[in-house]
Amino acid sequence: MMPLSPDLSTTVAGLHLSTCLYNASGPRSGNSTVLHKVAASAGTGAVLSKSATLAAQAGNPQPRTHHAADATGGASFNSEGLPNNGIDYYIAPENINEILQGISNNNQDKDKPNKPYIVSLSGKTLDDNLEMLQRIAAAKNPKIAAIELNLACPNIIGKPIIAYDVAQMRDILQAVRNEIKKSNNKALQTTPLGIKLAPYLDMVLLGQVASLINDFKDTVKYIVTINTLGNALCIDTDAHQPFIASNNGFAGLSGTAVHYTALANVRALRNQLDTDIDIVGVGGVGTGEHAAAMLLAGAAAVQIGTTHWIEGPACFERIANELRAYMQEHGFANIAELQAAWHLWTKEGAELSRSKKKQKSTASTVATMKTATAAAASDNSCMMLSAVLAVVAAVLLADKLGVVNLPL
């Protein structure tokens, strides 16, 4: 029998996550205070730092973010330029302790939720990335559970997106592999490494990237896909100018607008990557059904970025509850059962979908009619009560004036 509450726990690169949801690196992930709010949410299974550079940096000029909502859910734009507090901040013991206050991240305290702390790196150069890896190794902090190496940031002016250059990616991954294998970096050898990828619209290029990652499966234990889609432009037609100040108004596109591209990348990579390499899906996840779609596409876990930026950390528990409700409705007891349900299009599946949509439409109509009936009944009751009160008031006034005598 399926449990009353489906199990949202999952495993990424050997790490146990109490739920399959956690934050993407972006707005609301820059300091220990906001990261603690992510860790403290009942909806999250891990917590991810802001993408760190070697030294702290302020990022691009404001305004550098904009959200354009519409009937379809909308699109978000950012050209942050990686504002962050620098690698030393995100690996400092006192900051990690604040982030994880009241949280276990090593499975040793069974009375606390287990939430791995993951450090995101986005060095400006290969040497910067290697230096940050060396600092993580030197820190020897077991609370740093994993590393996410960002090869996909589109918002560094004048810098190409590494994830679109397969030859450069190979050089970087080879250098990272060598760094990890160094005898004085044993701490890194037990810390899973993931890489964050750009969105691929060309499936040939995606296949080349997947093949490359398979060549480094001893080093890359998971991938995160997708980052924002670069070079989007949102124009304020009232002011006749872009909403973003830097980079001529060009920005990374995220939110609902990229959700379906994200799903395609997750599915295509799952088809081509070695099964030992896990996938974390990210892009336009704002509801439980969005998260379910990511898991069906082949993700082991799901990051939430734009919705976290707009709603704050309360979004994680909401989406977790919606995902549980979806799984309950469809009879899935755990994430593995949901993932296993994926299949290509069939006539039977299409008929099932139409049937479910019809049932939901009927249920919605019935609920609307009940609400309308209740409202009408309430209105009638209010009218009757008003009439009675009016009569009582008239009688009381007449009695006061001596026109009638009220019975004792």
matplotlib code that plots the C-alpha trace (Angstrom):
import matplotlib.pyplot as plt

x = [0.0, 1.3, 2.2, -0.1, 2.7, 4.9, 8.7, 10.5, 14.0, 16.6, 20.3, 22.6, 26.2, 25.9, 24.5, 21.2, 18.8, 15.7, 13.7, 14.5, 14.3, 16.8, 17.9, 19.7, 22.7, 21.3, 19.4, 18.7, 21.8, 24.6, 25.1, 24.8, 21.6, 19.5, 21.1, 20.1, 16.5, 16.8, 18.3, 15.6, 12.8, 10.9, 10.8, 14.5, 16.9, 20.1, 21.5, 23.7, 25.9, 26.1, 28.6, 31.9, 34.8, 38.3, 37.7, 34.5, 32.9, 30.0, 28.6, 27.0, 25.3, 21.7, 19.1, 20.4, 17.2, 13.7, 10.6, 8.0, 4.8, 2.1, -0.8, 1.7, 3.7, 6.3, 10.0, 12.8, 15.9, 19.2, 22.6, 24.0, 27.7, 28.2, 28.0, 29.3, 31.4, 34.3, 35.3, 36.7, 33.3, 31.4, 33.9, 34.5, 33.4, 31.5, 29.4, 28.7, 27.7, 25.3, 23.8, 23.3, 22.3, 19.8, 20.5, 22.5, 24.5, 26.3, 23.5, 24.9, 22.1, 18.9, 16.8, 17.7, 16.9, 19.9, 20.8, 24.1, 25.9, 27.1, 29.6, 29.3, 32.4, 32.6, 36.2, 37.1, 40.0, 41.1, 43.7, 41.0, 39.0, 42.0, 42.9, 39.4, 39.6, 42.8, 41.3, 38.4, 40.9, 42.9, 39.7, 39.1, 35.6, 33.4, 30.3, 31.2, 29.3, 29.8, 31.1, 29.2, 31.5, 29.7, 30.8, 27.7, 27.5, 26.3, 26.6, 30.4, 30.9, 33.5, 33.8, 32.6, 30.4, 32.7, 30.0, 29.6, 33.4, 33.9, 37.7, 38.0, 35.7, 38.0, 41.1, 39.3, 38.0, 41.4, 43.1, 40.4, 40.8, 44.6, 44.0, 41.7, 44.1, 47.0, 48.2, 47.8, 44.2, 42.7, 39.7, 38.7, 38.7, 35.8, 33.8, 31.5, 32.0, 29.2, 29.3, 26.6, 25.8, 24.4, 21.1, 21.8, 19.5, 21.7, 21.4, 24.6, 26.6, 24.7, 25.8, 29.4, 29.2, 27.6, 30.4, 33.0, 31.4, 31.3, 35.0, 35.4, 32.9, 35.6, 35.7, 32.2, 29.6, 26.6, 25.6, 23.2, 21.1, 20.2, 21.7, 19.9, 19.5, 21.9, 21.3, 17.7, 16.4, 13.3, 12.3, 10.3, 8.1, 7.0, 10.5, 11.9, 14.8, 15.8, 15.0, 18.6, 21.3, 24.5, 25.6, 23.4, 20.4, 21.1, 20.5, 20.1, 16.5, 15.0, 11.6, 8.7, 9.9, 12.8, 11.1, 10.5, 14.0, 15.2, 13.1, 14.5, 18.1, 17.5, 15.9, 18.5, 21.4, 19.8, 19.6, 23.3, 25.1, 26.4, 23.9, 26.3, 26.2, 23.2, 21.3, 19.9, 17.2, 16.7, 14.7, 11.3, 10.1, 7.3, 4.8, 4.8, 3.9, 6.9, 9.1, 7.4, 8.1, 11.8, 11.8, 10.0, 12.5, 15.3, 16.5, 17.4, 16.8, 15.4, 16.8, 14.5, 15.8, 13.4, 10.5, 12.8, 13.8, 10.2, 8.5, 11.3, 12.1, 8.4, 8.2, 10.1, 7.6, 4.7, 6.2, 7.1, 3.5, 2.2, 4.7, 3.5, -0.1, 0.7, 2.4, -0.5, -2.9, -0.9, 0.0, 3.7, 5.2, 8.6, 10.8, 12.1, 8.5, 7.8, 11.0, 10.3, 6.9, 8.4, 7.6, 7.3, 4.0, 1.3, -2.3, -3.3, -1.4, -3.1, -6.5, -5.6, -4.5, -7.8, -9.8, -7.9, -8.4, -12.1, -12.4, -10.5, -12.7, -15.9, -14.7, -13.8, -17.3, -19.0, -16.9, -17.7, -21.4, -21.3, -19.5, -22.0, -24.9, -23.4, -22.9, -26.5, -27.8, -25.6, -27.0, -30.6, -29.9, -28.3, -31.4, -33.8, -31.7, -31.6, -35.4, -35.9, -33.5, -35.3, -38.6, -37.1, -35.6, -38.9, -40.8, -38.2, -38.4, -42.2, -42.2, -39.8, -42.1, -45.1, -46.8, -47.0, -46.6, -44.3, -45.6, -43.8]
y = [0.0, 3.5, 5.6, 8.5, 11.0, 10.0, 10.0, 12.9, 11.8, 11.2, 10.5, 12.7, 11.6, 9.3, 12.1, 11.6, 14.5, 14.5, 16.0, 16.3, 20.1, 22.8, 26.2, 27.2, 29.5, 33.0, 35.7, 35.0, 32.7, 35.2, 35.2, 32.9, 34.5, 33.9, 30.4, 29.4, 30.2, 27.8, 25.1, 25.7, 25.1, 21.9, 21.7, 21.6, 18.6, 20.5, 24.1, 25.6, 28.6, 31.5, 30.9, 32.0, 33.8, 33.9, 37.4, 39.1, 41.2, 43.6, 42.4, 44.4, 47.8, 48.0, 47.4, 43.9, 41.8, 42.1, 39.8, 40.1, 38.3, 37.4, 34.9, 32.0, 32.6, 34.9, 35.3, 36.6, 38.4, 38.8, 40.1, 40.0, 39.5, 37.1, 39.3, 37.2, 37.3, 35.3, 31.7, 32.2, 33.4, 30.3, 27.8, 29.7, 27.3, 30.0, 30.8, 27.2, 26.6, 29.5, 28.2, 24.7, 25.8, 23.1, 21.0, 17.8, 17.4, 14.1, 11.7, 11.5, 13.3, 11.4, 14.0, 16.6, 16.8, 15.8, 18.7, 18.6, 21.9, 22.4, 25.1, 26.6, 27.8, 30.1, 31.3, 33.8, 31.7, 28.1, 29.1, 30.7, 27.5, 25.4, 27.8, 27.6, 23.8, 24.0, 26.2, 23.8, 21.0, 23.0, 23.8, 20.0, 20.8, 17.7, 19.9, 20.8, 17.9, 18.6, 21.1, 22.6, 24.0, 26.5, 26.3, 28.1, 31.7, 34.0, 37.3, 38.0, 40.7, 39.8, 36.2, 33.3, 30.6, 27.7, 25.0, 25.8, 25.1, 21.4, 21.6, 24.2, 22.1, 19.1, 21.1, 22.4, 19.0, 17.4, 20.1, 19.7, 15.9, 16.3, 18.7, 16.3, 13.4, 15.3, 13.5, 16.6, 17.1, 13.9, 15.9, 16.6, 13.0, 12.2, 15.4, 14.8, 17.2, 18.4, 20.8, 23.2, 23.3, 25.9, 25.2, 23.4, 24.1, 22.1, 18.4, 17.6, 19.9, 18.4, 14.9, 16.0, 17.5, 14.3, 12.2, 14.4, 14.2, 10.4, 10.5, 12.1, 10.1, 9.3, 13.0, 14.4, 12.7, 14.8, 17.6, 20.5, 21.6, 24.3, 27.7, 30.8, 31.1, 33.9, 37.0, 37.8, 41.4, 42.8, 46.3, 48.8, 50.2, 53.1, 54.3, 53.1, 51.4, 48.0, 47.0, 45.9, 48.5, 46.6, 44.8, 46.9, 45.5, 41.9, 39.3, 35.7, 34.4, 32.2, 31.3, 29.6, 30.7, 28.2, 25.3, 23.3, 23.8, 22.7, 19.5, 18.7, 19.1, 16.9, 14.2, 14.3, 14.2, 11.4, 9.4, 9.9, 10.1, 7.1, 5.9, 6.6, 10.3, 11.9, 14.9, 17.9, 19.7, 23.4, 25.9, 27.4, 25.2, 27.0, 24.2, 20.6, 19.5, 21.4, 19.4, 16.2, 16.8, 17.3, 14.0, 12.2, 13.6, 11.9, 14.3, 12.9, 16.3, 19.7, 23.2, 26.2, 29.6, 32.2, 31.2, 31.4, 34.8, 36.0, 34.2, 33.7, 30.4, 29.7, 28.4, 25.2, 23.8, 24.8, 23.1, 20.0, 19.8, 20.1, 17.4, 15.1, 15.8, 15.0, 11.7, 10.8, 11.4, 9.3, 6.5, 7.1, 6.2, 7.6, 9.4, 6.2, 5.1, 8.5, 8.5, 4.9, 6.0, 7.9, 6.6, 7.9, 8.9, 6.3, 6.4, 4.9, 7.6, 10.4, 8.9, 8.7, 12.3, 13.4, 11.4, 13.0, 16.5, 15.8, 14.6, 17.6, 20.0, 18.3, 18.5, 22.1, 22.9, 21.1, 23.0, 26.3, 25.5, 24.5, 27.8, 29.8, 28.0, 28.6, 32.2, 32.6, 30.9, 33.1, 36.2, 35.0, 34.4, 37.9, 39.4, 37.6, 38.5, 42.2, 42.2, 40.7, 43.2, 46.0, 44.9, 44.5, 48.0, 49.5, 47.8, 49.0, 52.6, 52.5, 51.2, 54.0, 56.6, 55.0, 54.0, 50.2, 48.2, 45.2, 42.1, 41.0]
z = [0.0, -0.9, 2.1, 2.9, 2.2, -0.8, -0.1, -1.8, -0.8, -3.5, -4.1, -6.1, -6.6, -3.5, -1.3, 0.4, 0.1, 2.3, -0.5, -4.2, -4.2, -3.5, -4.5, -7.7, -7.4, -8.1, -6.3, -2.6, -2.3, -1.7, 2.1, 5.1, 6.3, 3.2, 2.7, 6.2, 5.2, 2.3, 4.6, 7.2, 4.8, 5.2, 1.4, 0.6, 0.6, 0.1, 0.0, -2.7, -2.3, -4.7, -7.5, -6.0, -7.7, -6.2, -4.8, -3.8, -6.5, -6.8, -10.2, -12.9, -12.4, -11.3, -12.5, -13.4, -12.9, -14.3, -14.1, -16.9, -15.8, -18.2, -18.5, -19.3, -16.1, -17.5, -18.0, -15.9, -17.0, -15.2, -15.9, -12.4, -13.4, -10.5, -7.5, -4.6, -1.4, -2.7, -2.2, 1.3, 2.6, 1.3, 2.8, 6.1, 9.0, 10.8, 7.8, 7.0, 10.6, 10.4, 7.1, 8.6, 12.1, 13.3, 10.2, 9.8, 6.6, 7.2, 8.2, 11.8, 13.6, 12.9, 14.7, 12.1, 8.4, 6.3, 3.9, 2.1, 1.6, -1.9, -3.0, -6.4, -8.3, -11.3, -11.7, -14.3, -15.4, -15.2, -12.7, -10.5, -10.5, -9.6, -6.8, -5.4, -5.5, -3.6, -0.9, -0.5, -0.1, 2.4, 4.4, 5.0, 6.1, 6.0, 5.9, 2.3, 0.8, -3.0, -5.5, -8.5, -11.1, -13.2, -16.9, -18.2, -17.0, -19.8, -18.0, -17.8, -20.4, -22.9, -21.7, -23.9, -22.4, -21.8, -22.0, -25.8, -26.5, -26.3, -26.7, -23.9, -21.7, -22.2, -21.2, -18.1, -17.0, -17.5, -15.4, -12.7, -12.8, -12.3, -9.4, -7.6, -8.0, -6.4, -3.3, -1.1, -2.2, -0.7, 0.7, -2.9, -3.8, -1.5, -2.4, -5.5, -8.3, -10.6, -13.5, -14.5, -18.2, -20.6, -22.5, -25.8, -28.7, -31.1, -30.3, -32.1, -29.8, -26.8, -27.9, -28.1, -24.6, -23.3, -24.8, -23.3, -19.8, -20.2, -20.8, -17.4, -15.4, -12.9, -12.1, -12.9, -10.7, -11.7, -14.0, -13.5, -16.5, -17.6, -16.8, -18.1, -21.8, -22.9, -24.9, -24.2, -24.4, -22.7, -23.7, -21.7, -24.5, -22.3, -21.6, -25.0, -23.3, -22.0, -18.4, -17.8, -17.5, -18.4, -21.5, -23.8, -22.1, -23.0, -20.2, -19.3, -19.7, -17.0, -15.5, -17.2, -20.6, -20.5, -18.8, -21.9, -23.2, -19.8, -20.0, -23.4, -22.2, -19.1, -21.3, -24.1, -21.6, -19.6, -22.8, -23.6, -20.3, -18.4, -15.8, -13.0, -13.7, -12.1, -13.4, -11.5, -13.5, -13.3, -15.4, -14.9, -12.0, -10.2, -9.4, -8.2, -11.7, -13.1, -10.7, -11.6, -15.3, -14.5, -12.6, -15.4, -17.9, -15.9, -13.2, -9.8, -8.1, -9.1, -8.4, -8.1, -9.1, -10.4, -8.2, -5.2, -6.3, -6.6, -3.7, -1.3, 0.6, 1.2, -2.4, -1.5, 0.9, -1.4, -4.4, -2.2, -1.0, -4.6, -5.8, -3.0, -4.0, -7.6, -6.7, -4.4, -7.2, -9.7, -7.2, -6.9, -3.5, -4.1, -6.7, -8.3, -9.1, -10.7, -12.8, -13.9, -15.3, -18.2, -21.7, -25.2, -26.7, -27.1, -28.1, -24.8, -22.9, -24.9, -24.1, -20.4, -20.5, -22.1, -19.6, -16.6, -18.0, -18.5, -14.9, -13.6, -15.7, -14.4, -10.8, -11.3, -12.7, -9.8, -7.3, -9.0, -8.9, -5.3, -4.5, -6.5, -4.8, -1.3, -2.2, -3.4, -0.3, 1.8, 0.0, 0.6, 4.2, 4.5, 2.9, 5.2, 8.2, 7.1, 6.8, 10.2, 11.8, 10.0, 11.5, 15.0, 14.7, 13.6, 16.4, 19.0, 17.7, 17.7, 21.3, 22.4, 20.9, 22.6, 19.4, 20.3, 23.4, 23.2, 24.9, 28.1]

ax = plt.figure().add_subplot(projection="3d")
ax.plot(x, y, z, "-o")
ax.set_aspect("equal")
plt.show()
